[in-house]
Amino acid sequence: MRSLTIMLTAILLGSCVTAKVDVFDRKTALENQMLGTFDQLSKDMQLVASVRGTDAEKKQIHMSETRRRAVAAMQSREFNRDDIDDLEAKGIIGENNRGFLSILEENAQGTDQKTMALAKRLVKEENRDRQVILESVVTLSENLTKADLPDVRRTYHQMILENLKPGVYVQDDDGKWMKKQ
């Protein structure tokens, strides 16, 4: 009887155990690696902006040129974010299918010269900053090479699209512009 009780207990306990198996494809692994690099760059950006960005003798903390350029690009993007959001909401600029911003010429007709000049400057700066950040992600990630840059760009583009507000214009793979739902 005792062996039967032990056997039934073992069977019942065995059936209660579940194993969670996570399967990551290349895209998910790339996203995780990119997010880890972005997280580190965000921490670097905060460090540079704080008093802790200097040591006890008020000398700036050493940072590689790649990391310094990426942090500067992130700061520039943060500085321009409100204006870009405003221009996206007006439909003057949108996210193209290559992971960069574009001016929507058709929607921009009738826009005053000052706003158009701002839009052109911001699109140029934002696209430059994104390129710097993507190249930095590849350089700073030990498992990525320059050959991975197109995959990094596609993955970054998907991450941007997922976080866009509804109503922002996005370009599909065929080049057609539509508002994000």
N, C-alpha and C positions, 0 to 999 in steps of 0.2 A: 504494500500500500504506500509506504514511504517513497519508494522509487517511482511509483505512478504520480504522486504529488509533485515530486521534483521534476519529473518529465513534463507534466502539464504546466508547471510554473515556467520552465525553460521555454516551452513552446509559446506560451502567452507573452512572456517578456520578449522573446525573439521577434514576435509579430508586431510588437509596439515600436521597435527600433526602425527608424527611417534614415536613409543616407541621402544627403543633399549633394548632388553632383552638378557643379557649374562647368558649363562648356563655353569657352570663349573662342569666337572666331577671330580672324586677323583684324577685322574692323573694330571689334570690341576691345581687343588688346591695344590697338593703336589709339583708340579713344582714351583708354585708361592711361596710357603713357603720356599722351598729350595733356590730359587733365592734370596729371602729376607735375608736368613741366610748367603748365600755366599756373598751378597753385604755388610752385616755388618762385616763379617770376612775380606773382602777386605779392608774396611775402617780401621779396627783394624790393619791390616798388614801395611797399609800406615802410621798410627799413630805411630806404633812401630819403623818404619824405619825413622821417621822424628824427628826433634828437639822437636816437640810437644809430643813425647812419654815420656817426663819427665815433672815434675811439676816445679815450680819456684825454688825449692831447689835442682834441678837436681836429684830427686828421680824418679824411674820408676813408671809410672802410674800402679795402681793395675788392674790385669786382672785375671779372674778365670783360674784354671789349664786347664780346658777343652778348653777354648778360646785360651789360650797361646799355647797349643799343636796344635790346628787347625791352628793358625796363623803360627807357625813354619813349619807345613806341607805345607801350601800354599807357604811360602817362599822357601822351598826346591823344590817344584814343579816348581816354577818360575825360580829358579836357573838352574834346569836340563832341562828346556823346549827346548832349542836349540839342545842339544845333543839327546834328545828323538825324536824331529822332524827329525833330520838327520838320525837316525837309522830306523825310520818309513819309511822315503823316500827311504832308501836302501832296505827295505823289511826284515830287520833283526828282527824287533819286530812289533807286531800288537795288536789290541784291541780284546781280547777274548770275548766270549759271557756271561761272568760273570761280566763285567765291570772293568776288570783289564788288564794290559799289559801281553803279553806272548812273549817269544822268539820263532821265527819260525825256528826250527832246520833245516828243509829242505832248507830254503833260506839262512841260516847262514853258510852252509857248504862252506869251503874255506875262511872264514873270519879269519883274523889274530887274534892271541891270545889276543892282547891288546884290540882290538875292542870288542871281545867276552866278555872279563872281564868287560869292560865298560858297555856293554849291560846288562849283568847279574846284575851288581851293580845298574844300573839305573832302571831296571824292579823291583828289590827288593825294592828300595827306593820309587819309584812311587806308587807301590801297597800298601806299608805301609802308605804312605802319603794319598792316596785316602781313605783307611780304617779309618784312624784317622779323616779325614774331614767328612766322612759319619757318623761316630759315634758321632761326635761333632754336626752335623746338627740335629740328633735325640735328643741329650741331650739338646741342646740350644733352640730347638723349643718346646714351651709349649704344642702344640697339637699333638706331636709325642711321641711314646714310643718305647722301644727296639723291640717290636713286629712289628713295621713299618719298621725296617731296611731293610728287603728284598725288600719292595716296593720302599724305598728310593734308594737302590742300582740299581734296574731296571730303575727307572726314571733317575738317574744320568747317567747310561750307555747310555740311549737314548739321553740324552743331549750331551754327548761326541760324539756319532756317528753323530749327526746332525751337529756338528762343525768340524768334521774331514775333512782334505783336501782330495780331490780325489787322488786315488792311494795308500792310506794307507790300509794295510791288516786288514780286520775285519773277525771275526768268526761268522757264522750264528748259529742258534739254534741247528742245527744238527752236529755242530763241523767242518763244512767245511770252509776253509779259502778262501777269495776272496778279490780282490781290490775294494775299495769303488769307485763308479762311480761319 
